[in-house]
Amino acid sequence: MSEASSTAFDVLVLGGGSGGYATALRASQLGLTVGVVEEDKLGGTCLHYGCIPTKALLHAAEVADSAREGHVIGVMSSLSGIDMPAVNVYKQGIVDRLYKGLQGLAKSRGVTMIPGHGTLTGPDSIDVAGVRYTGKNIVLASGSYARTLPGLEIGGRVMTSDQALNLDHVPASVVVLGGGVIGVEFASVWTSFGAKVTIVEALPHLVPNEDEALSKGLERAFRKRGIDFKVGVRFQGVTQDDAGVKVSLEDGTVIEAELMLVAVGRGARTADLGYEAQGVRVDRGFVLTDDHLHTGVANIYAVGDIVPGLQLAHRGFAQGIFLAEHIAGLKPVPLIEANIPRVTYCDPEVASVGLTEAQAKELHGADAIESLEYNLGGNGKSQILGTAGFVKLVRVKNGPVVGVHMLGARMGEQIGEAQLIVSWEAHPEDVAALVHAHPTQNEALGEAHLALAGKPLHAHD
């Protein structure tokens, strides 16, 4: 990758994560000169500390479960243990290959990499180690960090996902503080690896941002897997010693375990980067923008996790492409936040796009909304895989489908069609007319729409 050979660019990006590098690659493709300031590694949190390494662990967990349960389908396999150092080598190998490929892409597109810690020092400038770089357009893409709670210090047996990803052993027991995406994914992995896991979530349900039917379905599945969870109760404190941790909850419960994972979300990495000094509006750490990701200051834009909304790598990636095209004058259509797909890769998987039933009723009125659940019990491939779950559709009466919510092993792979259905405002009758290959889990989407269109086949009227 080229060293910084120029201090002036058409587009100067602060941060090389999903949002930053997507902006850079697309802008370069459109003929703009591009510089990217990155103090760590191109690819950011998603590639090195988030999406990719956690999904590698989840795949290892799936293989462990398959080995343990092989006898159920007549395969005489068994699980003799988990070699975490070997799992980590496998995980790191995937990250390294993708990192090498991304570096090659940036180099081939002529993107100038500027290593070091950058600070916004003017409406068109970023300083790195005393050197001033300028851009006709500045893109803030500084990403996020693992949050903790006020007064809760990270260290020793109390850790975030950053430390949990590099454990060299499987803990005997873990308390997971937070029942959102990160918390339930790690809970799923550790349970498959043989640990005893208890999740603590202050809100009434696990994955509380999802449709309530998905939350309740996941809770049922986790109970069957032996994953304990306490919802609707707040964390009070934790002590640790050589033996483990003692986690106290406000209802008086005390849970003892080997480790505690703090998975209470991610904060925007915007402190001490010069944003506010240059007039960029920041609210609770997040950079405020308009629909075109403009901050309201000069030609300064922001993308990714620092912009309020879903903190998803593919959201930042899509924003980056949009922003590059906007800067180049192509007049792209702004993203619709509700139509960004969401997948939680625990077992079973949680996948959704569009509005929850509650959101749809709030937007359109309770009487204007109807919903339907199609159980995977009627889906042949799901029965082969041995998974339970469902597809839930939310529609406007006599109108389009505005939400698709799915639960079950591998159901995240169906989110592509679900996104098209919601984004293109398809009616159930439109999807019912499509042919879905048999036997696939994809049929579950077709069957759900057949049912909602009033002609269910593998479902009761």
Secondary structure, 3 states (H helix, E strand, C coil): CCCCCCCEEEEEEECCCHHHHHHHHHHHHCCCCEEEEECCCCCHHHHHHCHHHHHHHHHHHHHHHHHHCHHHHCCCCCCCCCCHHHHHHHHHHHHHHHHHHHHHHHHHCCCEEEECCEEEEECCEEEECCEEEEEEEEEECCCEEECCCCCCCCECCEECHHHHCCCCCCCCEEEEECCCHHHHHHHHHHHHCCCEEEEEECCCCCCCCCCHHHHHHHHHHHHHHCCEEEECCCEEEEEEECCEEEEEECCCCEEEECEEEECCCEEECCCCCCCHHHCCCEECCEECCCCCCECCCCCEEECHHHCCCCCCHHHHHHHHHHHHHHHCCCCCCCCCHHHCCEEECCCCEEEEEECCHHHHHHHHCHHHEEEEEEEHHHCHHHHHHCCCCEEEEEEECCCCEEEEEEEECCHHHHHHHHHHHHHCCCCHHHHHCCCCCCCCCCHHHHHHHHHHCCCCCCCCC
